Amino acid sequence: MAAALKLPIIDLSSPDRLSSATSIRQACIEYGFFYLVNHGVKEELLTKVLEESNKFFSLPLEEKMKLARKEHRGYTPLYAEILDPSSNSKGDPKESYYIGPLEDSSHQKNLNQWPPEDMMPSWKSTMESYFREVESVGRKLLSLIATSLNLENDFFEKIGALNKPSAFLRLLHYPGEVMISEEEICGASAHSDYGMVTLLATDGVPGLQVCRDKDNHQRCWEDVPHINGAFIVNIGDMMERWTNCLFRSTLHRVMPAGQERYSMAFFFDPNEDCVVECLKSCCSDLFPPRFPPIRSGEYLRERFRLTYGA
């Protein structure tokens, strides 16, 4: 049985920005994960999103497949993803639903797919409200992260990362029962997130685990307990690149808990044209940049290709 991890708790409403930024810096160096409380997203909205998510995933598969994933928006069925490319499994036993930016940066019409209103009348409005609120939280958080890196608090805005960011809300459902196998079964196999930061809300069912030393051959997994009303925030690979590995993009997974589990992951990633390159505050002659500059959109597309095999 994995040990429970005591992650730092960051209060987004604290008037002491410097203290909050210092705590975030320590959390990102040591864990790559932390809890975010007093973020302003009401408990009623979180509950409503979970209810609407449950309604959608309870539909017959044929109905859900009418909204099958296109342009990284829509439904993905069980076993459609392999988050750990080194795994030999048939795929992760979870189903999900992607909702992309509400105002697309392209000149095309919005690419999001929505269940029919006559079937789920309040689904779209609930998801749009939640998306906007969590994006607002993400912007405030990135301002604190900039301060924690000895940058101006509007740094990520100035470099264009937050000008129509590539933000995605992902609804997730892990079934209570998974098929018997000789291999270790993960609801979501071991992976790190691709982008800047992820804000996760869950229904309280356990299962999330982190491995703080992803380079170790023998991995040590620790449970992340649920805190009511708190987001679980983790650093993604792009932020690790920006910080020259000062901030950790930590390996994590979801293990079956013997009961259904619902969660909502909000991936807050930069504008696809934003160039991610080592921050001046994170490199020196002794610690030169470990990664070459890369355009955000190109990096994300390659990571998606590895996840979906296409």
MARRO-617884 format. One line per 5 residues: number of its first residue (from 1); for each residue x, y, z of C-alpha. Coordinates in Angstrom, 2 decimals. Example, Ala and Ser with C-alpha at 12.3 -4.5 7.8 and 13.67 -1.06 7.14 Angstrom:
1 = 12.30:-4.50:7.80; 13.67:-1.06:7.14 .
// end
This chain:
1 = 0.00:0.00:0.00; 1.40:3.41:-1.01; 2.15:6.01:1.66; 0.04:9.19:1.72; 1.85:12.29:0.51 .
6 = 1.46:15.56:2.44; 1.50:18.17:-0.29; 1.78:21.93:0.40; -1.49:23.91:0.47; -1.48:27.25:-1.36 .
11 = -4.18:29.84:-0.55; -4.97:31.76:-3.75; -6.87:34.42:-1.77; -3.90:35.31:0.46; -2.98:39.04:0.29 .
16 = 0.68:38.10:0.87; 1.69:37.38:-2.73; 5.37:37.06:-1.92; 4.76:34.41:0.72; 2.43:32.50:-1.64 .
21 = 4.98:32.68:-4.47; 7.73:31.41:-2.15; 5.53:28.48:-1.10; 4.70:27.68:-4.74; 8.40:27.73:-5.66 .
26 = 9.24:25.28:-2.87; 6.31:23.02:-3.79; 7.28:22.97:-7.48; 10.94:22.22:-6.72; 10.22:19.49:-4.18 .
31 = 7.01:17.86:-5.49; 5.78:19.39:-8.74; 2.34:19.13:-7.10; 0.37:21.20:-4.57; -3.19:21.88:-3.40 .
36 = -4.86:25.18:-4.29; -7.60:26.43:-1.93; -9.81:29.54:-1.76; -9.61:29.75:-5.54; -13.08:31.21:-6.04 .
41 = -14.75:28.35:-7.95; -17.92:27.60:-5.98; -18.56:24.12:-4.62; -22.01:24.17:-6.25; -20.44:24.54:-9.70 .
46 = -17.95:21.73:-9.05; -20.83:19.49:-7.98; -22.89:20.44:-11.04; -20.01:19.63:-13.42; -19.58:16.21:-11.80 .
51 = -23.34:15.56:-12.11; -23.43:16.55:-15.78; -20.30:14.50:-16.48; -21.92:11.47:-14.85; -25.03:11.92:-17.02 .
56 = -22.96:11.96:-20.21; -20.81:8.94:-19.38; -23.98:7.02:-18.41; -25.29:7.28:-21.99; -25.14:4.20:-24.27 .
61 = -21.81:3.88:-26.07; -23.47:4.42:-29.47; -24.74:7.84:-28.31; -21.34:8.83:-26.94; -19.57:7.71:-30.14 .
66 = -21.67:10.22:-32.11; -19.39:12.78:-30.45; -16.15:10.85:-31.03; -12.96:12.89:-30.69; -12.06:15.17:-33.61 .
71 = -9.38:17.87:-33.42; -8.80:16.82:-29.79; -12.40:17.64:-28.87; -15.11:15.18:-27.96; -15.37:11.65:-26.61 .
76 = -12.68:8.98:-26.29; -13.86:5.47:-25.28; -12.24:2.96:-22.94; -8.72:1.84:-23.97; -8.37:4.57:-26.63 .
81 = -5.31:6.10:-24.98; -1.95:4.83:-23.82; -0.40:7.54:-21.67; 2.71:5.43:-21.06; 4.15:4.64:-24.56 .
86 = 6.46:2.00:-23.02; 3.47:0.02:-21.75; 2.35:-3.16:-23.52; -1.24:-2.76:-22.34; -4.17:-2.48:-24.76 .
91 = -4.84:1.02:-23.43; -5.98:2.79:-20.29; -9.35:1.68:-18.86; -10.96:5.11:-18.73; -13.22:7.19:-20.95 .
96 = -12.97:10.92:-21.38; -14.40:14.00:-23.02; -12.31:16.94:-24.27; -13.53:20.54:-24.43; -11.15:23.00:-26.08 .
101 = -10.89:26.80:-26.06; -14.31:28.43:-26.13; -13.00:31.07:-28.52; -10.64:29.37:-30.96; -7.49:31.23:-31.99 .
106 = -8.04:30.18:-35.61; -10.50:31.82:-37.98; -12.47:28.60:-38.19; -15.74:28.06:-36.39; -15.44:26.75:-32.85 .
111 = -14.43:23.09:-32.98; -16.00:21.94:-29.71; -18.63:19.23:-29.81; -21.65:19.30:-27.50; -24.33:16.72:-26.61 .
116 = -27.78:17.58:-28.05; -29.59:20.16:-25.91; -32.82:18.15:-25.94; -30.91:15.27:-24.35; -28.75:17.29:-21.93 .
121 = -30.14:20.84:-21.72; -27.75:22.33:-19.15; -24.58:20.44:-20.15; -23.01:23.03:-22.47; -23.69:26.05:-20.24 .
126 = -22.35:24.22:-17.17; -19.13:23.22:-18.91; -18.62:26.69:-20.40; -19.08:28.31:-16.97; -16.62:25.93:-15.37 .
131 = -14.10:26.35:-18.19; -14.13:30.16:-17.86; -13.85:30.08:-14.07; -10.94:27.65:-13.99; -9.15:29.55:-16.76 .
136 = -9.41:32.67:-14.59; -7.92:30.72:-11.67; -5.12:29.51:-13.96; -4.24:33.07:-14.97; -3.98:34.18:-11.33 .
141 = -1.89:31.14:-10.53; 0.53:31.75:-13.42; 1.05:35.29:-12.17; 2.18:33.84:-8.83; 4.34:31.24:-10.59 .
146 = 6.04:34.07:-12.53; 6.76:35.86:-9.23; 8.10:32.60:-7.79; 10.63:32.48:-10.67; 11.82:36.07:-9.98 .
151 = 9.99:37.31:-13.07; 7.48:40.14:-13.49; 4.04:38.90:-12.46; 2.70:39.48:-16.00; 5.63:37.65:-17.67 .
156 = 3.53:34.90:-19.25; 1.13:37.49:-20.65; 3.97:39.56:-22.10; 5.50:36.64:-24.00; 2.10:35.77:-25.50 .
161 = 1.53:32.50:-23.63; -1.86:33.70:-22.35; -3.03:35.36:-25.55; -5.72:32.83:-26.51; -4.03:29.99:-24.61 .
166 = -4.38:26.37:-25.65; -6.56:25.42:-22.68; -8.45:22.11:-22.54; -10.97:20.76:-20.05; -11.00:17.00:-19.86 .
171 = -13.81:15.12:-18.14; -12.74:11.65:-16.99; -14.60:8.53:-15.93; -12.85:5.47:-14.51; -15.19:2.45:-14.28 .
176 = -15.34:0.62:-10.98; -14.47:-2.74:-12.49; -11.55:-3.43:-14.82; -10.70:-6.63:-16.64; -8.53:-9.20:-14.84 .
181 = -4.92:-9.20:-16.08; -1.54:-10.52:-15.06; -0.14:-7.03:-15.65; -0.60:-4.17:-13.21; -3.70:-2.29:-14.37 .
186 = -3.75:1.52:-14.14; -6.81:3.68:-14.71; -4.36:6.17:-16.22; -0.88:4.77:-16.83; 2.25:6.53:-15.58 .
191 = 2.84:9.84:-17.35; 3.74:13.47:-16.92; 1.50:16.23:-18.28; 2.55:17.98:-21.46; 1.95:21.68:-20.90 .
196 = 2.27:24.50:-18.34; 0.03:23.61:-15.41; -2.91:21.26:-14.75; -5.72:21.97:-12.29; -7.53:18.81:-11.23 .
201 = -10.82:18.41:-9.35; -12.15:14.98:-8.37; -15.20:13.40:-6.78; -13.12:12.34:-3.78; -12.61:8.70:-4.81 .
206 = -8.91:7.87:-4.28; -6.51:6.58:-6.92; -4.11:9.40:-7.83; -0.47:8.56:-7.11; 2.79:10.39:-7.80 .
211 = 6.39:9.23:-8.26; 8.79:12.01:-7.29; 11.86:10.42:-8.88; 10.91:9.51:-12.44; 14.52:8.62:-13.34 .
216 = 14.67:5.83:-10.77; 14.34:2.35:-12.23; 12.51:1.23:-9.07; 9.59:3.64:-8.82; 8.19:4.64:-5.43 .
221 = 4.52:5.66:-5.61; 2.75:7.87:-3.06; -1.00:8.50:-2.70; -2.39:12.02:-3.12; -5.30:12.35:-0.65 .
226 = -8.42:14.31:-1.55; -9.10:17.69:0.11; -12.68:18.91:-0.26; -12.93:21.99:-2.49; -9.21:22.07:-3.34 .
231 = -7.69:21.81:-6.79; -4.74:19.48:-7.13; -2.23:21.43:-9.25; 0.74:19.94:-11.05; 3.51:21.30:-13.22 .
236 = 3.72:20.12:-16.84; 6.64:19.34:-19.14; 6.67:22.77:-20.80; 7.05:24.51:-17.45; 9.86:22.07:-16.63 .
241 = 11.56:23.09:-19.89; 11.06:26.80:-19.17; 12.63:26.38:-15.71; 15.51:24.15:-16.86; 14.19:21.33:-14.64 .
246 = 14.10:23.55:-11.53; 10.34:22.92:-11.35; 9.36:19.26:-11.62; 6.96:17.76:-14.10; 6.20:14.80:-11.87 .
251 = 5.27:11.32:-13.00; 1.76:10.36:-11.87; -0.90:7.71:-12.48; -4.41:6.71:-11.42; -4.92:3.28:-9.85 .
256 = -8.31:1.48:-9.76; -10.09:2.04:-6.44; -12.74:-0.67:-6.78; -15.43:1.96:-7.45; -16.28:4.47:-10.14 .
261 = -14.17:7.64:-10.18; -14.93:10.96:-11.87; -12.55:13.87:-12.28; -12.05:17.05:-14.31; -8.55:18.00:-15.47 .
266 = -7.98:21.51:-16.81; -4.82:21.67:-18.91; -3.67:25.29:-19.09; -1.17:25.43:-21.93; 0.38:28.34:-23.86 .
271 = -0.76:29.84:-27.13; 0.39:27.41:-29.82; 2.78:29.99:-31.35; 4.47:30.71:-28.01; 8.16:29.72:-27.97 .
276 = 9.17:27.81:-24.84; 12.83:28.45:-24.04; 14.90:28.41:-20.88; 14.22:31.37:-18.58; 17.20:33.60:-17.87 .
281 = 16.50:33.25:-14.14; 16.90:29.45:-14.43; 20.23:29.09:-16.26; 23.83:30.22:-15.94; 27.31:29.30:-17.18 .
286 = 27.32:26.49:-14.64; 23.76:25.39:-15.50; 23.25:25.94:-19.24; 19.87:25.27:-20.86; 19.08:21.55:-21.08 .
291 = 16.48:21.87:-23.86; 16.43:23.78:-27.17; 13.64:26.33:-27.75; 10.44:24.77:-29.10; 7.11:26.10:-30.31 .
296 = 4.28:25.09:-27.98; 1.89:23.87:-30.70; 4.48:21.64:-32.36; 5.44:20.09:-29.03; 1.83:19.37:-28.03 .
301 = 0.96:17.85:-31.41; 3.86:15.41:-31.14; 2.88:14.40:-27.60; -0.72:13.80:-28.70; 0.53:11.72:-31.61 .
306 = 2.43:9.44:-29.22; -0.61:9.14:-26.92; -3.12:8.25:-29.63; -0.81:6.60:-32.15; -1.96:8.94:-34.91 .
// end
